[in-house]
Amino acid sequence: MTDDKSALRNAATVIVLRDRMTAPRVLMGQRGASAVFMPNKFVFPGGAVDAGDAEVPLATALPAPCDARLCEEAAPGLAPALAAAAIRELWEETGLILGQPGTWHDEPPADWARFAATGHVPTAHPLQFVFRAITPPGRPRRFDARFFLVDAGAIAGDLDDFGAACDELSLLQWIPLPEVRTFDLPFITEVVLAEVAARAHDPAPPASVPFFHNGVEESLFLRLRGRGPMSGRTH
């Protein structure tokens, strides 16, 4: 981990969608008032990729289209670490397990010890890559965040049991999609929610993944298609 708090860090965010075919709800919580990044805002669970995430064996792989799009304009081999980070952050911040019963053959990284103690191994196949955004320059924290949509049916255990969650997010709750925008949300979360609402009843991966690239010199709206160089660029 770098000491430069403004350095761009890879991150993963998880949007868990419940009752998607009937009355869709998303899982969100509120960040603390003293948080450096997005204080008081309601957000999805997520956070930066840790070094140990790259060492975590995934019981199942990411869907092929999602893996290809994650690899576009990214460091080689980053996709599995992003998937692992998404699963770990979901567990840490909500206590919900995206995994299947199984045994870890090697000692897990320190950040994964509590997850492993549940008797589960992480599964990446339910993760659907749906959005990417880079935090604009000048913010106290900057992330290159990948957003993953997960159907709540893939979660192991009780969807309403947040007892194992850390204290990073408070007021964890399932919010009906039509009501989400009444909460205090970051701008990018509102943009992502519009994408989720449009895809709520469609379980297939999107044809392309939106990418808000907020660079030092310019901000671009791009599309990730997993076909090598970016295409479909708009300003």
Residue, then its C-alpha position, 0 to 999 in steps of 0.5 A: m500500500t502506498d503512503d500517497k493517499s491521493a494515488l489511484r488505487n484499484a477497487a471493487t464495489v458490489i451491488v447485490l440485487r434482491d427480488r430482481m424479477t418482482a420488486p428489486r432491492v439493493l443492499m446499501g449502508q451509510r459511511g461514517a461522518s468522520a470518513v475521509f472518503m464520502p462521509n455520511k453517504f449511502v453506498f454499496p459495499g466495496g473498497a480497495v484491492d489488497a495485496g493478499d487478494a491476488e493470492v486467493p484461490l477462487a473456487t469458480a472463475l469470473p464469467a468470460p465476458c466480464d473477465a475480458r472487459l476487466c482486462e481491458e485497459a488494466a494491468p495483466g492478471l488483475a481480474p481475479a484480484l478484483a473479483a476476490a476484493a469484491i467478495r472480501e469487501l462484501w463479507e467484511e462490510t455486510g457479513l454476507i458470503l459469496g462462496q460455497p462450502g469448501t476447505w482452504h488447502d493453504e493458509p489464507p491471507a490475514d484479511w481472509a481468515r474470518f471468511a475462511a473460518t466460515g467454511h466457505v471458499p470464494t466463488a466468482h461466477p456470480l459476479q457480473f461486471v457492469f460499470r467502471a469509474i475513476t475518481p476525479p482528480g483532487r479528491p482525498r482518495r482516488f480509486d479505479a473502481r469496478f462495479f459488480l452486480v450480484d443476484a442475491g440468490a447467489i449469497a450463502g446464508d441469511l440475507d438479513d443477517f449482518g451480524a458478522a459485518c465490521d463497523e465501516l457501514s451503518l444502517l445496512q438495509w435492502i432499499p427498493l430501487p424506486e426509493v434509492r434516490t431519496f437517500d444521500l448518494p454520491f453522484i457516481t452511485e446515482v449513475v450506476l443505479a440508473e444502469v442497474a435499474a435498466r438491467a434489473h430484469d435482464p440477467a445476461p451480461p451487458a453488451s458493453v460496460p460503461f467507463f467514466h475515465n476521469g483523468v488529469e487532463e480530461s474526462l471521457f465516457l468510454r465503453l469496455r467491450g473486451r475486444g482489445p483497444m477501447s471503442g465507442r468513445t464519446h466526450 
